[in-house]
């Protein structure tokens, strides 16, 4: 039976459901120190809202106070709550954030990207994608290439975050398989077995990916503050 991944998409921009001032009250001193290190207020505010929303959702799932939850990071930066079996991962792109949680999966990685952002698609593809992945993009009409580029990008990012490897695992070391022009799995690195689900949020101009080490089904989480 597939494991369950609880998924939530939230705004961390000015229309976020959580105000910056009240969100800041939920953060730890370490988180606030990081928030205050941002040069621009827009990035500081997005960080505060994102961490506050994460804490609120963790509190709901762990039946605990959001401000009292201890969030630590493994050696390579993967977050966890000590003493809890809850796996979780988060990603944000500009003012949009994705949160994923599972009580039964040991490993979980997610990534979300706005596909309207200004990016050197051709240059990044040549540097980060395999020849086959580049061909998948080039075979599309020019107007459709951007979405597939970000589909591939999020799949690779989510795979790198699955184990906390990050850029220790170079993007070109990951090769995707495709089904009907959409990333559907991983051909390498080996050993594999990771499960990929590609997501699209047209209303937000974004695509995302979830990667886990076992089969799963996605269960939407009620948006904050419900």
PyMOL commands that set and color helices and strands:
alter all, ss='L'
color gray80, all
select helices_A, chain A and resi 20-24+29-36+41-62+66-68+121-128+131-138+142-162+166-168+171-173+202-204
alter helices_A, ss='H'
color red, helices_A
select strands_A, chain A and resi 3-11+72-73+79-80+87-93+96-102+108-114+175-179+182-188+195-201+206-212+216-220
alter strands_A, ss='S'
color yellow, strands_A
deselect
rebuild
show_as cartoon
